[in-house]
Amino acid sequence: MNFKRNGSDNQVSQSAEKSKQKSFTDLFNTLYPSLVLFAFRTIGNQAGAEDIGEDAFIKLWDKRPIFSEILSLKLYLFIII
């Protein structure tokens, strides 16, 4: 059997990765303002709240191999904060 990837497989992989990145960008654009507001209400500092929101998304991005195991990405993000 031949288990090597061909050009078509690489295109499918690249397309899937682009789709994940777009979905992640959409999730960021949707939830980031709420996360920053939540963090701001907790710490009372806008710049710090923005950093916390960004850090939450970085942690989430690092977990992308297990996205399917996370029942609610929104809840997961708020728990991270």
C-alpha positions as CSV (number, residue, x, y, z in Angstrom):
1,M,0.0,0.0,0.0
2,N,1.1,3.6,-0.7
3,F,0.5,5.9,2.3
4,K,2.3,8.9,0.9
5,R,0.3,12.2,0.4
6,N,-0.2,13.3,-3.1
7,G,-0.8,16.9,-4.3
8,S,-4.5,16.5,-4.0
9,D,-4.2,15.5,-0.3
10,N,-2.0,18.6,0.4
11,Q,-4.6,20.9,-1.2
12,V,-7.4,19.4,0.9
13,S,-5.2,19.8,4.1
14,Q,-4.4,23.4,3.2
15,S,-8.1,24.1,2.5
16,A,-9.1,22.6,5.8
17,E,-6.5,24.7,7.6
18,K,-7.7,27.9,5.9
19,S,-11.3,27.0,6.9
20,K,-10.2,26.5,10.5
21,Q,-8.4,29.9,10.5
22,K,-11.4,31.7,9.1
23,S,-13.7,30.1,11.6
24,F,-11.3,31.0,14.4
25,T,-11.2,34.6,13.1
26,D,-15.0,34.7,13.0
27,L,-15.1,33.4,16.6
28,F,-12.6,36.0,17.7
29,N,-14.5,38.9,16.1
30,T,-17.7,37.7,17.7
31,L,-16.5,37.0,21.3
32,Y,-13.5,39.2,21.8
33,P,-15.5,42.3,22.8
34,S,-17.5,40.4,25.4
35,L,-14.4,38.8,26.8
36,V,-12.7,42.2,27.1
37,L,-15.7,43.7,28.8
38,F,-15.8,40.7,31.2
39,A,-12.2,41.0,32.0
40,F,-12.4,44.8,32.4
41,R,-15.2,44.5,34.9
42,T,-13.0,42.1,36.9
43,I,-9.7,44.1,36.8
44,G,-10.8,47.6,36.0
45,N,-8.1,48.2,33.4
46,Q,-8.8,48.4,29.7
47,A,-5.3,47.6,28.4
48,G,-5.0,44.7,30.8
49,A,-8.5,43.4,29.8
50,E,-7.5,43.5,26.2
51,D,-4.3,41.5,27.0
52,I,-6.4,39.0,28.9
53,G,-8.8,38.6,26.0
54,E,-6.0,38.1,23.6
55,D,-4.3,35.6,25.9
56,A,-7.5,33.6,26.1
57,F,-7.7,33.2,22.4
58,I,-4.0,32.3,22.2
59,K,-4.7,29.5,24.7
60,L,-7.7,28.4,22.7
61,W,-5.7,28.4,19.4
62,D,-3.2,26.1,21.1
63,K,-6.1,23.7,21.9
64,R,-7.3,23.5,18.3
65,P,-6.4,19.8,18.0
66,I,-9.1,19.1,20.6
67,F,-11.7,21.6,19.5
68,S,-14.2,18.8,18.9
69,E,-13.9,17.7,22.6
70,I,-14.7,21.2,23.9
71,L,-18.5,21.4,24.3
72,S,-18.7,25.2,24.3
73,L,-15.9,27.3,23.0
74,K,-17.5,30.5,24.4
75,L,-17.8,28.9,27.9
76,Y,-14.2,27.6,27.6
77,L,-13.0,31.2,26.8
78,F,-14.8,32.7,29.8
79,I,-13.4,30.0,32.1
80,I,-9.9,30.8,30.9
81,I,-10.4,34.4,31.9
